[in-house]
């Protein structure tokens, strides 16, 4: 399986890429006080934006009601399982095998901009990739990704009746992933994960440092701000697939600092937050969202929308903890996303933004 994921004809002699410093383990406290850690940059960016926001606000009273909804959604489990529906490829995750990581890196490399194609939802995005990998374990090999053609990627989706939007950008993102994995990590995404020394925060740092397509940054009133949606959701997916059921440190994705991740500011979560009254838009932004007009990437409205989502979930997580179990932001995100997916035809529209970041 490792050879299949890492290369084609040349992969049989390829050895696992070693952790450059296997004795080093990132302690949570190292990043708790590090203002330059990527997850800290996301939180401070969101707080700074919302202290100046003019188009989006957060209703703190409604957050208390939403906390009750989230607890009701959890039921008696006090836990939200990752991938309840079995959408993802995870066949070798229990053994810390490489294919699941390869699959998740590919998924989150193109996990953006669904709305231009009404037939495309997350289940379709993931399902087509899973089908390719199950048919051919070398389908997501780094060498093949590095040479991927638009026509080939498109064919994976036309087979299920989907015309993949932003095809050129998605192909570019996958080719970039293939080149970087082949050049720096022996072809294996799991080697990139191991290089993070069992730290979720360090892995976000590595992903955004090595893969420019994951550098989800913007400008707001002359200041650089950070969101890192796809990098963070990739780390959470790896944790969900490999590490969530394990003790911290037991395997490359059992991250002791997983709680440092923020929510993943995209379409569905702010849609849900607005539906339940937590997010309030000004009149013009409300009109544009309801009319399904595009909100320009990098505009004040779009940046505030994403920042408000992050801050709302941070406060929601704290409110849930006062009423029930202590959840991390990624778990709260999963609850809200699932809640929204189940009701997507019954709640108001989400904002539309043409972006490779979400």
Secondary structure by P-SEA (a helix, b strand, c coil): cccccccccccccccccccccccbbbbccccccccccaaaaaaaaaaaaaaccccccccaaaaaaaaaaaaaaaccccccccccccccccccccccccaaaaaaaaaaaccccccccccccaaaaaaaaaaaaaaccccccaaaaaaccaaaaaaaaccccccccaaaaaaaaaaaaaaaaaccccccaaaaaaaacccaaaaaaaaaaaccccccccccccbbbbbaaaaaaaaaaaaaaccccccccccccccccccccccccccaaaaaaaaaccccccaaaaaaaaaccccccccaaaaaaaaaaaaaaaaaaaaaaaccccccaaaaaaaaaaaaaacccccccccccccccc
